[in-house]
Amino acid sequence: MVEAALADGKETATDRMEFATQLFGAFRYLSAISNNVNQMAKAANATGELPQELSVTLAEVRRLAVRINGLLDEVSAR
C-alpha cells in the first residue's frame, strides 16, 4: 500500500526492482574492475612498465561509465 502511494503511476514495482538490479550489477562490476586497476597499478609501480591489459580495462571502465550514466538518465527522466 505504501509502495502504491509513493509511486507516480508511471512505473511499477517490477520496473523499480529491475532498475535497482541493473544498477547494483553495474556497481558490482565497477568494484571488480577497480580491483583489476589496483593490481595493474601495483605491477606498474613495481616494474616501471604498464601492463598490456591496461587499455582493455580502461575501455571497460569507460563502457561501464556510459552504462551507469544511461541508468541515471533514466531516473532523471522519470
N, CA, C and O atoms as a GROMACS GRO file, in nm:
protein
  312
    1MET      N    1   0.082  -0.118   0.000
    1MET     CA    2   0.000   0.000   0.000
    1MET      C    3   0.087   0.125   0.000
    1MET      O    4   0.061   0.219  -0.074
    2VAL      N    5   0.192   0.126   0.083
    2VAL     CA    6   0.283   0.240   0.086
    2VAL      C    7   0.350   0.255  -0.050
    2VAL      O    8   0.366   0.366  -0.100
    3GLU      N    9   0.390   0.143  -0.108
    3GLU     CA   10   0.454   0.145  -0.240
    3GLU      C   11   0.362   0.212  -0.342
    3GLU      O   12   0.407   0.292  -0.423
    4ALA      N   13   0.235   0.178  -0.339
    4ALA     CA   14   0.140   0.236  -0.433
    4ALA      C   15   0.124   0.386  -0.410
    4ALA      O   16   0.110   0.462  -0.505
    5ALA      N   17   0.125   0.427  -0.285
    5ALA     CA   18   0.112   0.569  -0.254
    5ALA      C   19   0.233   0.649  -0.300
    5ALA      O   20   0.219   0.764  -0.341
    6LEU      N   21   0.350   0.589  -0.294
    6LEU     CA   22   0.472   0.659  -0.333
    6LEU      C   23   0.497   0.655  -0.483
    6LEU      O   24   0.572   0.738  -0.535
    7ALA      N   25   0.436   0.563  -0.552
    7ALA     CA   26   0.458   0.551  -0.696
    7ALA      C   27   0.392   0.667  -0.769
    7ALA      O   28   0.286   0.715  -0.728
    8ASP      N   29   0.454   0.711  -0.876
    8ASP     CA   30   0.399   0.822  -0.953
    8ASP      C   31   0.304   0.775  -1.062
    8ASP      O   32   0.257   0.856  -1.141
    9GLY      N   33   0.276   0.647  -1.067
    9GLY     CA   34   0.184   0.594  -1.164
    9GLY      C   35   0.248   0.558  -1.296
    9GLY      O   36   0.183   0.496  -1.381
   10LYS      N   37   0.372   0.594  -1.317
   10LYS     CA   38   0.439   0.569  -1.444
   10LYS      C   39   0.522   0.441  -1.440
   10LYS      O   40   0.552   0.385  -1.546
   11GLU      N   41   0.558   0.395  -1.324
   11GLU     CA   42   0.642   0.276  -1.315
   11GLU      C   43   0.585   0.181  -1.212
   11GLU      O   44   0.517   0.222  -1.117
   12THR      N   45   0.614   0.056  -1.231
   12THR     CA   46   0.566  -0.046  -1.139
   12THR      C   47   0.677  -0.086  -1.044
   12THR      O   48   0.793  -0.048  -1.060
   13ALA      N   49   0.640  -0.163  -0.945
   13ALA     CA   50   0.740  -0.215  -0.852
   13ALA      C   51   0.840  -0.303  -0.927
   13ALA      O   52   0.959  -0.305  -0.894
   14THR      N   53   0.792  -0.374  -1.027
   14THR     CA   54   0.881  -0.458  -1.108
   14THR      C   55   0.982  -0.372  -1.184
   14THR      O   56   1.099  -0.408  -1.194
   15ASP      N   57   0.936  -0.259  -1.238
   15ASP     CA   58   1.028  -0.166  -1.307
   15ASP      C   59   1.136  -0.116  -1.212
   15ASP      O   60   1.254  -0.112  -1.247
   16ARG      N   61   1.094  -0.078  -1.093
   16ARG     CA   62   1.191  -0.027  -0.994
   16ARG      C   63   1.289  -0.136  -0.952
   16ARG      O   64   1.407  -0.108  -0.933
   17MET      N   65   1.241  -0.259  -0.937
   17MET     CA   66   1.328  -0.370  -0.899
   17MET      C   67   1.427  -0.400  -1.010
   17MET      O   68   1.544  -0.426  -0.984
   18GLU      N   69   1.381  -0.397  -1.135
   18GLU     CA   70   1.471  -0.422  -1.247
   18GLU      C   71   1.579  -0.314  -1.255
   18GLU      O   72   1.696  -0.344  -1.279
   19PHE      N   73   1.539  -0.190  -1.235
   19PHE     CA   74   1.636  -0.080  -1.236
   19PHE      C   75   1.739  -0.098  -1.124
   19PHE      O   76   1.859  -0.083  -1.146
   20ALA      N   77   1.692  -0.130  -1.004
   20ALA     CA   78   1.782  -0.149  -0.891
   20ALA      C   79   1.878  -0.265  -0.918
   20ALA      O   80   1.996  -0.257  -0.883
   21THR      N   81   1.829  -0.371  -0.979
   21THR     CA   82   1.913  -0.486  -1.013
   21THR      C   83   2.021  -0.446  -1.113
   21THR      O   84   2.137  -0.484  -1.098
   22GLN      N   85   1.983  -0.370  -1.215
   22GLN     CA   86   2.080  -0.325  -1.314
   22GLN      C   87   2.185  -0.233  -1.251
   22GLN      O   88   2.304  -0.247  -1.279
   23LEU      N   89   2.141  -0.142  -1.167
   23LEU     CA   90   2.235  -0.050  -1.104
   23LEU      C   91   2.328  -0.125  -1.009
   23LEU      O   92   2.448  -0.096  -1.005
   24PHE      N   93   2.275  -0.219  -0.932
   24PHE     CA   94   2.358  -0.299  -0.842
   24PHE      C   95   2.462  -0.378  -0.922
   24PHE      O   96   2.579  -0.385  -0.883
   25GLY      N   97   2.419  -0.436  -1.034
   25GLY     CA   98   2.512  -0.511  -1.119
   25GLY      C   99   2.623  -0.422  -1.174
   25GLY      O  100   2.739  -0.465  -1.182
   26ALA      N  101   2.588  -0.300  -1.212
   26ALA     CA  102   2.689  -0.208  -1.263
   26ALA      C  103   2.790  -0.172  -1.155
   26ALA      O  104   2.910  -0.168  -1.181
   27PHE      N  105   2.743  -0.147  -1.034
   27PHE     CA  106   2.834  -0.114  -0.925
   27PHE      C  107   2.921  -0.234  -0.886
   27PHE      O  108   3.038  -0.217  -0.850
   28ARG      N  109   2.864  -0.353  -0.892
   28ARG     CA  110   2.942  -0.474  -0.861
   28ARG      C  111   3.053  -0.493  -0.965
   28ARG      O  112   3.166  -0.527  -0.930
   29TYR      N  113   3.019  -0.471  -1.090
   29TYR     CA  114   3.117  -0.482  -1.198
   29TYR      C  115   3.224  -0.374  -1.183
   29TYR      O  116   3.342  -0.400  -1.206
   30LEU      N  117   3.184  -0.255  -1.146
   30LEU     CA  118   3.279  -0.146  -1.123
   30LEU      C  119   3.377  -0.183  -1.012
   30LEU      O  120   3.496  -0.151  -1.020
   31SER      N  121   3.328  -0.248  -0.909
   31SER     CA  122   3.415  -0.292  -0.800
   31SER      C  123   3.519  -0.393  -0.849
   31SER      O  124   3.636  -0.385  -0.811
   32ALA      N  125   3.476  -0.486  -0.934
   32ALA     CA  126   3.570  -0.585  -0.988
   32ALA      C  127   3.675  -0.518  -1.076
   32ALA      O  128   3.793  -0.552  -1.070
   33ILE      N  129   3.631  -0.423  -1.158
   33ILE     CA  130   3.726  -0.352  -1.245
   33ILE      C  131   3.824  -0.272  -1.160
   33ILE      O  132   3.943  -0.266  -1.191
   34SER      N  133   3.775  -0.209  -1.054
   34SER     CA  134   3.862  -0.131  -0.967
   34SER      C  135   3.972  -0.218  -0.908
   34SER      O  136   4.087  -0.175  -0.896
   35ASN      N  137   3.938  -0.341  -0.873
   35ASN     CA  138   4.037  -0.434  -0.822
   35ASN      C  139   4.144  -0.462  -0.927
   35ASN      O  140   4.263  -0.465  -0.896
   36ASN      N  141   4.102  -0.481  -1.053
   36ASN     CA  142   4.198  -0.504  -1.161
   36ASN      C  143   4.289  -0.384  -1.181
   36ASN      O  144   4.410  -0.400  -1.199
   37VAL      N  145   4.233  -0.264  -1.178
   37VAL     CA  146   4.313  -0.143  -1.195
   37VAL      C  147   4.415  -0.131  -1.082
   37VAL      O  148   4.531  -0.095  -1.106
   38ASN      N  149   4.374  -0.161  -0.960
   38ASN     CA  150   4.467  -0.156  -0.846
   38ASN      C  151   4.581  -0.257  -0.863
   38ASN      O  152   4.696  -0.225  -0.834
   39GLN      N  153   4.550  -0.376  -0.911
   39GLN     CA  154   4.654  -0.477  -0.934
   39GLN      C  155   4.751  -0.431  -1.043
   39GLN      O  156   4.872  -0.452  -1.031
   40MET      N  157   4.698  -0.369  -1.148
   40MET     CA  158   4.785  -0.319  -1.256
   40MET      C  159   4.872  -0.203  -1.208
   40MET      O  160   4.988  -0.192  -1.246
   41ALA      N  161   4.815  -0.118  -1.124
   41ALA     CA  162   4.894  -0.007  -1.069
   41ALA      C  163   5.008  -0.060  -0.982
   41ALA      O  164   5.120  -0.010  -0.988
   42LYS      N  165   4.978  -0.163  -0.903
   42LYS     CA  166   5.082  -0.223  -0.819
   42LYS      C  167   5.194  -0.282  -0.905
   42LYS      O  168   5.312  -0.264  -0.876
   43ALA      N  169   5.155  -0.352  -1.012
   43ALA     CA  170   5.255  -0.410  -1.103
   43ALA      C  171   5.336  -0.301  -1.173
   43ALA      O  172   5.457  -0.314  -1.188
   44ALA      N  173   5.270  -0.195  -1.216
   44ALA     CA  174   5.339  -0.085  -1.284
   44ALA      C  175   5.437  -0.016  -1.189
   44ALA      O  176   5.547   0.020  -1.230
   45ASN      N  177   5.397   0.001  -1.065
   45ASN     CA  178   5.487   0.063  -0.967
   45ASN      C  179   5.608  -0.026  -0.938
   45ASN      O  180   5.718   0.024  -0.916
   46ALA      N  181   5.588  -0.157  -0.938
   46ALA     CA  182   5.697  -0.250  -0.908
   46ALA      C  183   5.794  -0.265  -1.025
   46ALA      O  184   5.915  -0.279  -1.006
   47THR      N  185   5.740  -0.262  -1.147
   47THR     CA  186   5.825  -0.290  -1.264
   47THR      C  187   5.860  -0.166  -1.346
   47THR      O  188   5.957  -0.167  -1.423
   48GLY      N  189   5.784  -0.060  -1.329
   48GLY     CA  190   5.804   0.060  -1.411
   48GLY      C  191   5.744   0.047  -1.550
   48GLY      O  192   5.765   0.135  -1.634
   49GLU      N  193   5.670  -0.060  -1.575
   49GLU     CA  194   5.607  -0.082  -1.706
   49GLU      C  195   5.456  -0.096  -1.689
   49GLU      O  196   5.408  -0.149  -1.589
   50LEU      N  197   5.382  -0.046  -1.789
   50LEU     CA  198   5.237  -0.058  -1.786
   50LEU      C  199   5.196  -0.195  -1.838
   50LEU      O  200   5.246  -0.239  -1.942
   51PRO      N  201   5.105  -0.263  -1.767
   51PRO     CA  202   5.057  -0.393  -1.814
   51PRO      C  203   4.983  -0.380  -1.947
   51PRO      O  204   4.919  -0.278  -1.973
   52GLN      N  205   4.992  -0.483  -2.030
   52GLN     CA  206   4.924  -0.482  -2.160
   52GLN      C  207   4.773  -0.474  -2.145
   52GLN      O  208   4.705  -0.419  -2.232
   53GLU      N  209   4.720  -0.526  -2.037
   53GLU     CA  210   4.575  -0.529  -2.016
   53GLU      C  211   4.517  -0.393  -1.982
   53GLU      O  212   4.395  -0.377  -1.979
   54LEU      N  213   4.602  -0.295  -1.956
   54LEU     CA  214   4.554  -0.165  -1.910
   54LEU      C  215   4.457  -0.101  -2.008
   54LEU      O  216   4.353  -0.050  -1.966
   55SER      N  217   4.486  -0.102  -2.135
   55SER     CA  218   4.398  -0.035  -2.232
   55SER      C  219   4.262  -0.104  -2.239
   55SER      O  220   4.160  -0.037  -2.253
   56VAL      N  221   4.260  -0.237  -2.231
   56VAL     CA  222   4.133  -0.310  -2.232
   56VAL      C  223   4.052  -0.278  -2.107
   56VAL      O  224   3.932  -0.256  -2.115
   57THR      N  225   4.118  -0.275  -1.993
   57THR     CA  226   4.050  -0.247  -1.868
   57THR      C  227   3.995  -0.105  -1.867
   57THR      O  228   3.882  -0.083  -1.823
   58LEU      N  229   4.072  -0.010  -1.914
   58LEU     CA  230   4.024   0.129  -1.918
   58LEU      C  231   3.908   0.144  -2.016
   58LEU      O  232   3.818   0.225  -1.992
   59ALA      N  233   3.908   0.068  -2.124
   59ALA     CA  234   3.794   0.069  -2.216
   59ALA      C  235   3.669   0.017  -2.146
   59ALA      O  236   3.559   0.069  -2.168
   60GLU      N  237   3.685  -0.086  -2.062
   60GLU     CA  238   3.572  -0.138  -1.985
   60GLU      C  239   3.522  -0.035  -1.885
   60GLU      O  240   3.401  -0.022  -1.864
   61VAL      N  241   3.613   0.038  -1.822
   61VAL     CA  242   3.574   0.144  -1.729
   61VAL      C  243   3.490   0.248  -1.803
   61VAL      O  244   3.385   0.290  -1.753
   62ARG      N  245   3.534   0.288  -1.920
   62ARG     CA  246   3.458   0.386  -1.999
   62ARG      C  247   3.321   0.331  -2.038
   62ARG      O  248   3.221   0.402  -2.029
   63ARG      N  249   3.316   0.204  -2.081
   63ARG     CA  250   3.189   0.143  -2.119
   63ARG      C  251   3.093   0.138  -2.001
   63ARG      O  252   2.974   0.164  -2.015
   64LEU      N  253   3.146   0.104  -1.885
   64LEU     CA  254   3.064   0.097  -1.765
   64LEU      C  255   3.016   0.235  -1.724
   64LEU      O  256   2.902   0.250  -1.681
   65ALA      N  257   3.100   0.336  -1.738
   65ALA     CA  258   3.060   0.473  -1.705
   65ALA      C  259   2.943   0.516  -1.794
   65ALA      O  260   2.849   0.580  -1.747
   66VAL      N  261   2.948   0.480  -1.922
   66VAL     CA  262   2.838   0.512  -2.013
   66VAL      C  263   2.711   0.439  -1.969
   66VAL      O  264   2.602   0.496  -1.972
   67ARG      N  265   2.725   0.313  -1.929
   67ARG     CA  266   2.609   0.234  -1.883
   67ARG      C  267   2.547   0.297  -1.758
   67ARG      O  268   2.425   0.311  -1.750
   68ILE      N  269   2.630   0.334  -1.662
   68ILE     CA  270   2.579   0.394  -1.538
   68ILE      C  271   2.513   0.528  -1.570
   68ILE      O  272   2.407   0.559  -1.516
   69ASN      N  273   2.575   0.608  -1.656
   69ASN     CA  274   2.515   0.736  -1.694
   69ASN      C  275   2.379   0.715  -1.759
   69ASN      O  276   2.286   0.792  -1.735
   70GLY      N  277   2.367   0.612  -1.842
   70GLY     CA  278   2.239   0.581  -1.904
   70GLY      C  279   2.134   0.545  -1.802
   70GLY      O  280   2.019   0.589  -1.812
   71LEU      N  281   2.171   0.466  -1.703
   71LEU     CA  282   2.077   0.430  -1.597
   71LEU      C  283   2.035   0.554  -1.518
   71LEU      O  284   1.917   0.569  -1.484
   72LEU      N  285   2.130   0.640  -1.489
   72LEU     CA  286   2.097   0.761  -1.414
   72LEU      C  287   2.012   0.857  -1.498
   72LEU      O  288   1.926   0.926  -1.443
   73ASP      N  289   2.034   0.861  -1.629
   73ASP     CA  290   1.949   0.941  -1.717
   73ASP      C  291   1.805   0.891  -1.714
   73ASP      O  292   1.711   0.971  -1.718
   74GLU      N  293   1.789   0.759  -1.707
   74GLU     CA  294   1.654   0.702  -1.695
   74GLU      C  295   1.584   0.752  -1.570
   74GLU      O  296   1.466   0.786  -1.573
   75VAL      N  297   1.657   0.757  -1.459
   75VAL     CA  298   1.599   0.804  -1.334
   75VAL      C  299   1.562   0.952  -1.345
   75VAL      O  300   1.455   0.993  -1.300
   76SER      N  301   1.649   1.030  -1.406
   76SER     CA  302   1.624   1.174  -1.420
   76SER      C  303   1.502   1.201  -1.507
   76SER      O  304   1.431   1.299  -1.486
   77ALA      N  305   1.478   1.114  -1.605
   77ALA     CA  306   1.366   1.134  -1.696
   77ALA      C  307   1.232   1.097  -1.634
   77ALA      O  308   1.127   1.128  -1.690
   78ARG      N  309   1.233   1.032  -1.522
   78ARG     CA  310   1.108   0.987  -1.458
   78ARG      C  311   1.038   1.100  -1.388
   78ARG      O  312   0.932   1.080  -1.330
   0.00000   0.00000   0.00000
